[in-house]
Amino acid sequence: MSSSDEDLDSGHNEDDTSTIEVDHTDYFTTTQLFDSKDEVVVWARFVARGLFVKIVKKSCPKKKIFLTCDLYGEKRECPSTNPDARPRRTGSKKINCGFQIVGNLRSDDRWEVRVVYGKHNHFPIYGRSE
């Protein structure tokens, strides 16, 4: 029996995010310092690729960079201006995953990485062979 068969037998489903918790804190905890914001992004995406998750830039103020799982946040409803119109069917990947890391510019012009929340509420989904 494969691990995916075991997940099905145990009642777990990739769409059921209520009880899933995948902790990647240790993988993204580092004392390494980076020379630029771009190096932080490259490093984080490299680590994420090995874990079969995807990291995106949430925001980039001047001295910080916030990186999150691409499934971070909640789905937004698409309000209609016409109350008689049928609701539009829109899609979103967002499943309220809370994974987030932040890069901070230090006083010596090097960048450090800190894990804000290191857990995903979904199974790793990218790059797996079916």
TORKOL-4160 file (C-alpha; in steps of 0.2 Angstrom, whole numbers, padded with zeros to 4 digits, m for minus):
130
<pt num="1" X="0000" Y="0000" Z="0000"/>
<pt num="2" X="0007" Y="0017" Z="m0005"/>
<pt num="3" X="0008" Y="0032" Z="0007"/>
<pt num="4" X="m0006" Y="0040" Z="m0004"/>
<pt num="5" X="m0017" Y="0025" Z="m0001"/>
<pt num="6" X="m0014" Y="0026" Z="0017"/>
<pt num="7" X="m0019" Y="0044" Z="0018"/>
<pt num="8" X="m0035" Y="0039" Z="0009"/>
<pt num="9" X="m0038" Y="0025" Z="0021"/>
<pt num="10" X="m0035" Y="0035" Z="0036"/>
<pt num="11" X="m0048" Y="0048" Z="0030"/>
<pt num="12" X="m0035" Y="0062" Z="0026"/>
<pt num="13" X="m0038" Y="0071" Z="0010"/>
<pt num="14" X="m0027" Y="0084" Z="0002"/>
<pt num="15" X="m0042" Y="0096" Z="0002"/>
<pt num="16" X="m0045" Y="0094" Z="0020"/>
<pt num="17" X="m0034" Y="0107" Z="0029"/>
<pt num="18" X="m0042" Y="0107" Z="0046"/>
<pt num="19" X="m0030" Y="0094" Z="0054"/>
<pt num="20" X="m0015" Y="0095" Z="0043"/>
<pt num="21" X="0001" Y="0103" Z="0050"/>
<pt num="22" X="0018" Y="0101" Z="0041"/>
<pt num="23" X="0032" Y="0110" Z="0050"/>
<pt num="24" X="0046" Y="0117" Z="0040"/>
<pt num="25" X="0053" Y="0128" Z="0053"/>
<pt num="26" X="0070" Y="0119" Z="0055"/>
<pt num="27" X="0073" Y="0119" Z="0036"/>
<pt num="28" X="0071" Y="0138" Z="0035"/>
<pt num="29" X="0080" Y="0142" Z="0051"/>
<pt num="30" X="0098" Y="0148" Z="0047"/>
<pt num="31" X="0112" Y="0159" Z="0054"/>
<pt num="32" X="0118" Y="0162" Z="0036"/>
<pt num="33" X="0119" Y="0180" Z="0031"/>
<pt num="34" X="0115" Y="0186" Z="0013"/>
<pt num="35" X="0122" Y="0200" Z="0003"/>
<pt num="36" X="0105" Y="0206" Z="m0005"/>
<pt num="37" X="0087" Y="0204" Z="m0004"/>
<pt num="38" X="0087" Y="0194" Z="m0020"/>
<pt num="39" X="0099" Y="0181" Z="m0012"/>
<pt num="40" X="0087" Y="0179" Z="0002"/>
<pt num="41" X="0073" Y="0175" Z="m0011"/>
<pt num="42" X="0084" Y="0163" Z="m0021"/>
<pt num="43" X="0089" Y="0154" Z="m0005"/>
<pt num="44" X="0071" Y="0152" Z="0001"/>
<pt num="45" X="0065" Y="0146" Z="m0015"/>
<pt num="46" X="0079" Y="0133" Z="m0017"/>
<pt num="47" X="0074" Y="0126" Z="0001"/>
<pt num="48" X="0056" Y="0127" Z="m0003"/>
<pt num="49" X="0058" Y="0118" Z="m0020"/>
<pt num="50" X="0067" Y="0103" Z="m0011"/>
<pt num="51" X="0051" Y="0102" Z="0001"/>
<pt num="52" X="0039" Y="0103" Z="m0013"/>
<pt num="53" X="0031" Y="0120" Z="m0008"/>
<pt num="54" X="0032" Y="0136" Z="m0017"/>
<pt num="55" X="0037" Y="0153" Z="m0009"/>
<pt num="56" X="0031" Y="0170" Z="m0015"/>
<pt num="57" X="0036" Y="0188" Z="m0011"/>
<pt num="58" X="0021" Y="0195" Z="m0001"/>
<pt num="59" X="0029" Y="0213" Z="0001"/>
<pt num="60" X="0046" Y="0221" Z="0000"/>
<pt num="61" X="0048" Y="0237" Z="0011"/>
<pt num="62" X="0065" Y="0245" Z="0010"/>
<pt num="63" X="0073" Y="0235" Z="0024"/>
<pt num="64" X="0063" Y="0219" Z="0025"/>
<pt num="65" X="0056" Y="0206" Z="0013"/>
<pt num="66" X="0041" Y="0195" Z="0018"/>
<pt num="67" X="0040" Y="0178" Z="0010"/>
<pt num="68" X="0025" Y="0167" Z="0011"/>
<pt num="69" X="0018" Y="0150" Z="0005"/>
<pt num="70" X="0009" Y="0153" Z="m0012"/>
<pt num="71" X="m0007" Y="0147" Z="m0003"/>
<pt num="72" X="m0005" Y="0160" Z="0011"/>
<pt num="73" X="m0021" Y="0170" Z="0015"/>
<pt num="74" X="m0039" Y="0168" Z="0013"/>
<pt num="75" X="m0050" Y="0166" Z="m0003"/>
<pt num="76" X="m0059" Y="0183" Z="m0007"/>
<pt num="77" X="m0077" Y="0183" Z="m0012"/>
<pt num="78" X="m0080" Y="0192" Z="m0028"/>
<pt num="79" X="m0094" Y="0204" Z="m0025"/>
<pt num="80" X="m0107" Y="0208" Z="m0038"/>
<pt num="81" X="m0113" Y="0225" Z="m0042"/>
<pt num="82" X="m0129" Y="0217" Z="m0049"/>
<pt num="83" X="m0139" Y="0209" Z="m0035"/>
<pt num="84" X="m0149" Y="0199" Z="m0048"/>
<pt num="85" X="m0134" Y="0192" Z="m0057"/>
<pt num="86" X="m0128" Y="0174" Z="m0054"/>
<pt num="87" X="m0113" Y="0173" Z="m0043"/>
<pt num="88" X="m0097" Y="0172" Z="m0053"/>
<pt num="89" X="m0087" Y="0156" Z="m0051"/>
<pt num="90" X="m0070" Y="0162" Z="m0047"/>
<pt num="91" X="m0055" Y="0151" Z="m0042"/>
<pt num="92" X="m0042" Y="0154" Z="m0029"/>
<pt num="93" X="m0027" Y="0144" Z="m0023"/>
<pt num="94" X="m0028" Y="0152" Z="m0006"/>
<pt num="95" X="m0031" Y="0140" Z="0008"/>
<pt num="96" X="m0026" Y="0151" Z="0023"/>
<pt num="97" X="m0009" Y="0143" Z="0025"/>
<pt num="98" X="0001" Y="0153" Z="0038"/>
<pt num="99" X="0019" Y="0149" Z="0033"/>
<pt num="100" X="0029" Y="0165" Z="0033"/>
<pt num="101" X="0047" Y="0170" Z="0034"/>
<pt num="102" X="0055" Y="0187" Z="0034"/>
<pt num="103" X="0072" Y="0194" Z="0029"/>
<pt num="104" X="0079" Y="0209" Z="0038"/>
<pt num="105" X="0092" Y="0221" Z="0033"/>
<pt num="106" X="0105" Y="0222" Z="0047"/>
<pt num="107" X="0116" Y="0237" Z="0051"/>
<pt num="108" X="0131" Y="0229" Z="0043"/>
<pt num="109" X="0121" Y="0229" Z="0026"/>
<pt num="110" X="0119" Y="0210" Z="0027"/>
<pt num="111" X="0102" Y="0201" Z="0027"/>
<pt num="112" X="0096" Y="0189" Z="0040"/>
<pt num="113" X="0081" Y="0177" Z="0039"/>
<pt num="114" X="0069" Y="0173" Z="0053"/>
<pt num="115" X="0054" Y="0161" Z="0053"/>
<pt num="116" X="0038" Y="0170" Z="0058"/>
<pt num="117" X="0027" Y="0155" Z="0056"/>
<pt num="118" X="0035" Y="0139" Z="0050"/>
<pt num="119" X="0020" Y="0127" Z="0048"/>
<pt num="120" X="0009" Y="0123" Z="0032"/>
<pt num="121" X="m0009" Y="0118" Z="0033"/>
<pt num="122" X="m0007" Y="0107" Z="0018"/>
<pt num="123" X="0003" Y="0093" Z="0011"/>
<pt num="124" X="0018" Y="0097" Z="0000"/>
<pt num="125" X="0010" Y="0098" Z="m0018"/>
<pt num="126" X="0023" Y="0104" Z="m0030"/>
<pt num="127" X="0035" Y="0093" Z="m0040"/>
<pt num="128" X="0029" Y="0077" Z="m0033"/>
<pt num="129" X="0027" Y="0063" Z="m0046"/>
<pt num="130" X="0009" Y="0056" Z="m0047"/>
